[in-house]
Structure formats: structure tokens, C-alpha cells
């Protein structure tokens, strides 16, 4: 306990989500159900609440990653707290280190919901964290403001995206929605085709199905499917949590790529997000406009077509528990980063 701040395990879902969603910057990365998904995969998790005089003032959740490069506690999108409260920040980081140590971790990796500023870097440096050799979660995202009208958003889109949307309407693409985890099977089958075309490693069906199920059971996920004459063109796996709609995963068939089936799904998801009272649409990861040789340049080009703003989060930082073993982790990850050009 630090100056009447008590940090304990979280036990009540409603209490957790009420606090997390009261912070505008938060998203599904710190939701209760995201860690229910991790538990369903057999992973160890931590969910901790900081309280003062019985009132919640901070929270963080993480999952223990049994990576060969070094067992670690991964905390994506958190902690959620008032970063101006230095006493609280210090107490939370001490607790993170203690939890990582108790779980036999080499380090804890943290990527918070903080914009990339010198002040943010200083907060982490002053609490003993070092910039991680590689990323934990998306650090550069494309964000759309859903407080604008649909017409305003459409006008800010690149003409190629508007053309695709109008083409979808003219050709009467149909849109289907599902919250049935069984429908992820088709998504997975198309993902395998997409992975083969674009040369990336596909997620397993178990991974996708359990993640969708964890969110869908509480009306936080939706699978959107665009079809033309009954044939699937594209599918978007969306998550709605707090004030953010997240474009989480997506796949497209060869026909869908030719006919640009995805943009109309975003328009529909944005409408649904507004109905839920959500004000932010996160298209997630992008790379710099000049990084034309980056493997994600193409998808970044697509996302930028929707207009909006670009947000850079503070990059992942590591809180080191075992300095000797961490040196091995740092070396392996540095080499991998150079090989993968990420």
C-alpha cells in the first residue's frame, strides 16, 4: 500500500468495465472480455485495480506470454489511470513489476494509451522503463471522428474509396451481420487464401473463434460480410467497446479484391457504432507515407483513403525483472526486427 493506494486483483466484470470505459482513450485492449479470451486459450492473466478510499483510480490487465525469447507480462493499451498522478503511476509500475516477478517473467512489456510525446517518454523513463526492441500492439493508427455526420466523413474520404462505396451501392452489394462464432469458420477459410496471396502467417481458427466468441456474447463484436450475387467479397471482424469501434481483422476473396468489397462494410460499421453512441472509429495500424518498401504500406494506403487523423501512441516499453535474461531477449528481438523490416 502506497499512501492509502491499495492494489488488488479485480473480481467483478461490471466494476472493471465501468471504470475502463469511463476513460475516453481506452479500447478493447483493456476490456474484461479480451482477457476472458486469453484465459480460454489457457493463458495466465493478471487484472489489477488500484483503489483509494474504496474508489477505483487505476487499472491494468495483462497476459503472460511464454515466448522462447523470454517469458513476459504483456500489457497492451494500459494501464488506465490519471498519468498526472505521479504517486499512482509509481505505485502501478511497482505492482506491475511485482506481478511479473511472481509469474516468473523476465520482463513486463507495456504499450499504454498515451500519445507519443516527450512528456510521455519521460514518465516511463523516470519509472525505470526502457523502450522495447519491438512493438507490443499498434503504435501508429488511423482514427475517424464519428461525431461528424456521414456526409462529412464521406467528403473527407479519397475519391477511390467514395467510388468503391458508390459502386457497391449501384451493384447492390448485400451486407450480412453475424454474432455467431460458428461463422468465423468461413472467415478463417478466406483468411488462409488471403495469407497465401499476401504472404503472411494466418491466425488459427481456434484463436479467431474464441476471440470472437468472448466479445460477441456481450454484444461487443460483429462479423460483417459483403456479397455480390451471393458470393462473398469481404468480411470485417469489428469490436465495439467503450467509445471506440475497432477494425480488428479483415479478409477478402480474389473477387472481393477486384470489386473492392470492403469499403461499404466500413460505412455500415460506422452507422452501427453511432447507434451505440461511439465517437471514434479506429482503423488501426498504418506505417509512414514514405515507407513504401514496408510490408504494410499497401494496407496503410487503403486506410488513409478514409481520411481522418493519424495517432501515434507511445511505443512499447519494458520493465525489466531479470536483467541477465533480458539481454538475450533484446538481442533476439533486435535481430528479428532487422530481418522483418518492422
BAROBA-48009 format. One line per 4 residues: number of its first residue (from 0); their letters; for each residue x, y, z of C-alpha. Coordinates in nm, 3 decimals, padded with zeros to 5 digits, m for minus. Each point is the difference from the previous one (the first is absolute). Example, Ala and Ser with C-alpha at 12.3 -4.5 7.8 and 13.67 -1.06 7.14 Angstrom:
BEGIN
0 = AS = 01.230/m00.450/00.780 ~ 00.137/00.344/m00.066 $
END
This chain:
BEGIN
0 = XXXX = 00.000/00.000/00.000 ~ 00.140/00.341/m00.105 ~ m00.153/00.307/00.163 ~ m00.338/m00.171/00.043 $
4 = XXXX = 00.005/m00.145/m00.354 ~ m00.101/m00.366/00.010 ~ 00.057/m00.221/m00.305 ~ m00.183/m00.332/m00.016 $
8 = XXXX = m00.127/m00.257/m00.250 ~ m00.316/00.099/m00.185 ~ m00.292/m00.234/00.050 ~ m00.312/00.178/m00.131 $
12 = XXXX = m00.047/00.044/m00.376 ~ m00.250/00.286/00.025 ~ 00.225/00.193/00.238 ~ 00.299/m00.047/m00.231 $
16 = XXXX = m00.173/00.099/m00.324 ~ m00.174/00.297/00.158 ~ 00.336/00.145/00.100 ~ 00.179/m00.081/m00.327 $
20 = XXXX = m00.273/00.139/m00.224 ~ m00.021/00.320/00.207 ~ 00.335/00.090/m00.159 ~ m00.041/00.126/m00.355 $
24 = XXXX = 00.343/m00.123/m00.113 ~ m00.067/m00.363/00.097 ~ m00.093/m00.278/m00.241 ~ m00.052/m00.376/m00.006 $
28 = XXXX = 00.367/m00.068/00.080 ~ m00.081/00.056/00.368 ~ m00.354/m00.141/m00.007 ~ m00.104/m00.279/00.233 $
32 = XXXX = m00.096/m00.227/m00.289 ~ 00.336/00.027/m00.175 ~ 00.156/m00.175/00.298 ~ m00.281/m00.253/00.018 $
36 = XXXX = 00.111/m00.088/m00.353 ~ 00.359/m00.041/00.117 ~ m00.117/m00.224/00.285 ~ m00.200/m00.213/m00.245 $
40 = XXXX = 00.329/m00.062/m00.182 ~ 00.159/m00.128/00.320 ~ 00.208/00.311/00.065 ~ 00.070/00.150/00.342 $
44 = XXXX = m00.127/00.354/00.044 ~ 00.011/00.281/00.254 ~ m00.277/00.255/00.060 ~ 00.081/00.256/00.265 $
48 = XXXX = m00.193/00.291/00.148 ~ 00.147/00.294/00.191 ~ m00.233/00.151/00.258 ~ 00.015/00.290/00.239 $
52 = XXXX = m00.260/00.026/00.274 ~ m00.202/m00.266/m00.181 ~ m00.007/00.187/m00.332 ~ 00.166/m00.146/m00.311 $
56 = XXXX = 00.272/00.234/m00.127 ~ 00.201/m00.229/m00.229 ~ m00.003/m00.336/m00.174 ~ 00.203/m00.223/m00.225 $
60 = XXXX = m00.033/m00.345/m00.152 ~ 00.268/m00.215/m00.157 ~ 00.069/m00.346/m00.134 ~ 00.304/m00.216/00.066 $
64 = XXXX = 00.173/m00.084/m00.329 ~ 00.210/m00.316/00.006 ~ 00.228/00.115/m00.281 ~ 00.327/m00.182/m00.070 $
68 = XXXX = 00.176/00.336/m00.009 ~ m00.112/00.064/00.358 ~ m00.309/m00.060/00.212 ~ m00.167/00.337/00.057 $
72 = XXXX = m00.311/00.179/00.118 ~ m00.158/00.186/m00.294 ~ m00.216/00.303/00.084 ~ m00.152/00.144/m00.317 $
76 = XXXX = m00.207/00.318/00.015 ~ 00.063/00.058/00.369 ~ 00.027/00.084/00.281 ~ m00.309/00.220/00.011 $
80 = XXXX = 00.049/00.281/00.251 ~ 00.067/00.369/00.049 ~ 00.359/00.032/m00.123 ~ 00.036/00.334/00.181 $
84 = XXXX = m00.023/m00.182/00.333 ~ 00.366/m00.090/00.052 ~ m00.065/m00.191/00.322 ~ m00.258/m00.219/m00.170 $
88 = XXXX = 00.218/m00.054/m00.308 ~ 00.291/m00.108/00.219 ~ m00.220/m00.235/00.203 ~ m00.143/m00.161/m00.316 $
92 = XXXX = 00.344/m00.061/m00.151 ~ 00.126/m00.152/00.324 ~ m00.301/m00.231/m00.001 ~ 00.058/m00.095/m00.366 $
96 = XXXX = 00.358/m00.096/00.080 ~ m00.110/m00.202/00.303 ~ m00.265/m00.183/m00.206 ~ 00.251/m00.076/m00.275 $
100 = XXXX = 00.247/m00.130/00.256 ~ m00.265/m00.217/00.164 ~ m00.081/m00.152/m00.341 ~ 00.370/m00.079/m00.062 $
104 = XXXX = 00.022/00.253/m00.282 ~ 00.323/00.146/m00.135 ~ m00.168/00.335/m00.057 ~ m00.334/00.178/m00.035 $
108 = XXXX = m00.075/00.171/m00.332 ~ m00.236/00.298/00.009 ~ m00.157/00.193/m00.289 ~ m00.233/00.259/00.155 $
112 = XXXX = m00.281/00.213/m00.143 ~ 00.227/00.303/00.004 ~ 00.086/00.217/m00.295 ~ 00.366/00.001/m00.099 $
116 = XXXX = 00.138/00.312/00.168 ~ 00.321/00.089/00.180 ~ m00.198/00.026/00.323 ~ m00.132/m00.355/m00.044 $
120 = XXXX = 00.351/m00.131/m00.066 ~ 00.120/00.175/00.315 ~ m00.273/m00.157/00.215 ~ 00.112/m00.347/m00.104 $
124 = XXXX = 00.372/00.077/00.028 ~ m00.038/00.144/00.349 ~ m00.172/m00.321/00.109 ~ 00.281/m00.221/m00.124 $
128 = XXXX = m00.145/m00.121/m00.330 ~ 00.202/m00.026/m00.320 ~ m00.123/00.021/m00.359 ~ m00.069/m00.355/m00.122 $
132 = XXXX = 00.196/m00.147/m00.292 ~ m00.326/m00.076/m00.179 ~ m00.370/00.086/00.016 ~ m00.273/m00.150/00.216 $
136 = XXXX = m00.311/00.143/m00.162 ~ m00.072/00.254/m00.273 ~ 00.198/00.318/00.059 ~ m00.118/00.202/m00.301 $
140 = XXXX = m00.372/00.004/m00.078 ~ m00.251/00.163/m00.233 ~ m00.297/00.146/00.190 ~ m00.336/00.128/m00.126 $
144 = XXXX = m00.221/00.237/00.200 ~ m00.352/m00.144/00.010 ~ m00.137/00.319/00.151 ~ 00.004/00.133/m00.357 $
148 = XXXX = m00.294/m00.078/m00.226 ~ 00.020/m00.281/m00.255 ~ 00.006/00.257/m00.280 ~ 00.292/00.183/00.163 $
152 = XXXX = 00.193/m00.325/00.037 ~ m00.071/m00.103/m00.360 ~ 00.118/00.339/m00.129 ~ 00.331/m00.042/00.184 $
156 = XXXX = 00.063/m00.339/m00.164 ~ 00.220/m00.039/m00.306 ~ m00.194/m00.018/m00.325 ~ 00.108/m00.363/m00.055 $
160 = XXXX = m00.174/m00.101/00.326 ~ m00.311/00.202/m00.082 ~ m00.004/m00.161/m00.345 ~ 00.017/m00.348/00.157 $
164 = XXXX = m00.287/00.085/00.236 ~ m00.218/00.138/m00.281 ~ 00.086/m00.300/m00.219 ~ m00.107/m00.235/00.280 $
168 = XXXX = m00.332/00.181/00.028 ~ m00.058/00.008/m00.375 ~ 00.074/m00.371/m00.033 ~ m00.214/m00.075/00.305 $
172 = XXXX = 00.260/m00.171/00.212 ~ m00.174/m00.163/00.295 ~ 00.126/00.028/00.357 ~ m00.051/m00.273/00.257 $
176 = XXXX = 00.073/00.022/00.372 ~ 00.062/m00.280/00.246 ~ 00.093/m00.054/00.362 ~ 00.010/m00.379/m00.033 $
180 = XXXX = 00.354/m00.132/00.068 ~ m00.067/m00.285/m00.245 ~ 00.010/00.251/m00.285 ~ 00.367/00.066/00.073 $
184 = XXXX = 00.074/m00.328/m00.179 ~ m00.068/00.162/m00.337 ~ 00.204/00.305/00.104 ~ 00.290/m00.232/00.083 $
188 = XXXX = m00.023/m00.181/m00.334 ~ 00.022/00.331/m00.186 ~ 00.279/00.116/00.231 ~ 00.208/m00.301/m00.110 $
192 = XXXX = m00.050/00.101/m00.364 ~ 00.087/00.363/00.081 ~ 00.311/m00.106/00.191 ~ 00.117/m00.205/m00.296 $
196 = XXXX = m00.050/00.290/m00.242 ~ 00.159/00.261/00.224 ~ 00.267/m00.221/00.162 ~ m00.079/00.024/00.371 $
200 = XXXX = m00.065/m00.251/00.277 ~ m00.372/m00.050/00.064 ~ m00.153/m00.014/00.347 ~ m00.133/m00.342/00.099 $
204 = XXXX = m00.373/m00.070/m00.014 ~ 00.001/m00.066/00.375 ~ 00.161/00.339/00.067 ~ m00.252/00.190/m00.214 $
208 = XXXX = m00.306/m00.192/00.115 ~ 00.072/00.029/00.371 ~ 00.082/00.368/m00.028 ~ m00.320/00.074/m00.192 $
212 = XXXX = m00.206/m00.208/00.243 ~ 00.141/00.184/00.303 ~ m00.115/00.336/m00.136 ~ m00.314/m00.104/m00.186 $
216 = XXXX = m00.167/m00.152/00.305 ~ m00.018/00.347/00.151 ~ m00.096/00.177/m00.326 ~ 00.350/00.143/m00.047 $
220 = XXXX = 00.088/m00.168/m00.331 ~ m00.158/m00.026/m00.343 ~ 00.101/m00.181/m00.317 ~ m00.090/00.202/m00.311 $
224 = XXXX = m00.015/m00.172/m00.338 ~ m00.032/00.165/m00.343 ~ m00.142/m00.214/m00.282 ~ m00.063/00.041/m00.371 $
228 = XXXX = m00.248/m00.238/m00.161 ~ 00.035/m00.223/00.304 ~ 00.380/m00.019/m00.015 ~ 00.208/00.126/00.293 $
232 = XXXX = 00.217/00.300/m00.081 ~ 00.131/00.111/00.338 ~ m00.047/m00.047/00.374 ~ 00.082/00.231/00.290 $
236 = XXXX = 00.034/m00.116/00.362 ~ m00.098/00.308/00.201 ~ 00.020/00.061/00.375 ~ m00.210/00.267/00.174 $
240 = XXXX = 00.116/00.098/00.347 ~ m00.026/00.322/00.196 ~ 00.033/00.299/m00.231 ~ 00.180/m00.191/m00.274 $
244 = XXXX = m00.096/m00.220/m00.294 ~ 00.301/m00.207/m00.103 ~ 00.068/m00.135/m00.349 ~ 00.163/m00.308/00.146 $
248 = XXXX = 00.044/m00.260/m00.274 ~ m00.103/m00.015/m00.364 ~ 00.014/m00.236/m00.297 ~ m00.094/00.022/m00.366 $
252 = XXXX = m00.039/m00.250/m00.283 ~ 00.167/00.047/m00.337 ~ m00.333/00.122/m00.138 ~ m00.036/00.233/00.296 $
256 = XXXX = 00.342/00.150/m00.065 ~ m00.089/00.065/m00.363 ~ m00.339/00.150/00.086 ~ 00.117/00.183/00.315 $
260 = XXXX = m00.254/m00.156/00.232 ~ 00.138/00.131/00.331 ~ m00.079/00.377/00.002 ~ m00.378/m00.045/00.015 $
264 = XXXX = 00.045/m00.216/00.312 ~ 00.172/00.290/00.176 ~ m00.290/00.232/m00.076 ~ m00.240/m00.252/00.155 $
268 = XXXX = 00.221/m00.055/00.307 ~ 00.027/00.377/00.052 ~ m00.378/00.030/m00.005 ~ m00.030/m00.276/00.258 $
272 = XXXX = 00.269/00.161/00.215 ~ m00.192/00.329/00.004 ~ m00.316/m00.182/00.107 ~ 00.200/m00.130/00.298 $
276 = XXXX = 00.109/00.355/00.086 ~ 00.361/m00.063/m00.102 ~ 00.204/00.301/m00.110 ~ 00.322/m00.151/m00.138 $
280 = XXXX = 00.070/m00.246/m00.282 ~ 00.345/m00.155/00.018 ~ 00.132/m00.141/m00.327 ~ 00.314/m00.105/00.189 $
284 = XXXX = 00.349/m00.057/m00.132 ~ 00.160/00.217/m00.265 ~ 00.359/00.080/m00.092 ~ 00.157/00.325/m00.116 $
288 = XXXX = m00.101/00.135/m00.341 ~ 00.363/m00.014/m00.113 ~ 00.051/m00.363/00.107 ~ m00.083/m00.138/m00.344 $
292 = XXXX = 00.208/m00.313/00.048 ~ m00.173/m00.095/00.325 ~ m00.215/m00.313/m00.020 ~ m00.297/00.193/00.143 $
296 = XXXX = 00.026/00.295/m00.238 ~ m00.283/m00.127/m00.222 ~ m00.251/m00.046/00.283 ~ 00.108/00.338/00.144 $
300 = XXXX = m00.071/00.162/m00.337 ~ m00.348/m00.156/00.009 ~ m00.073/00.121/00.354 ~ 00.120/00.353/m00.070 $
304 = XXXX = m00.259/00.013/m00.276 ~ m00.270/00.034/00.266 ~ 00.140/00.335/00.116 ~ 00.004/00.071/00.370 $
308 = XXXX = 00.294/00.063/00.229 ~ 00.318/m00.192/00.072 ~ 00.086/m00.081/00.360 ~ 00.342/m00.110/00.124 $
312 = XXXX = m00.005/m00.181/00.333 ~ 00.297/m00.014/00.233 ~ 00.194/m00.309/m00.116 ~ 00.028/m00.310/00.215 $
316 = XXXX = 00.232/00.025/00.300 ~ 00.147/m00.277/00.212 ~ 00.016/m00.024/00.377 ~ 00.291/m00.238/00.055 $
320 = XXXX = m00.025/m00.267/00.269 ~ 00.297/m00.221/m00.088 ~ 00.275/00.217/m00.160 ~ 00.223/m00.293/m00.103 $
324 = XXXX = m00.272/m00.195/m00.184 ~ m00.139/00.323/m00.145 ~ 00.324/00.055/m00.193 ~ m00.076/m00.319/m00.195 $
328 = XXXX = m00.351/00.124/m00.074 ~ 00.126/00.337/m00.119 ~ 00.257/m00.159/m00.232 ~ m00.250/m00.243/m00.157 $
332 = XXXX = m00.267/00.266/m00.053 ~ 00.245/00.252/m00.144 ~ 00.119/m00.254/m00.257 ~ m00.358/m00.102/m00.088 $
336 = XXXX = m00.099/00.363/m00.050 ~ 00.282/00.053/m00.249 ~ m00.088/m00.318/m00.191 ~ m00.372/00.079/m00.016 $
340 = XX = 00.047/00.375/m00.066 ~ m00.266/00.087/00.258 $
END
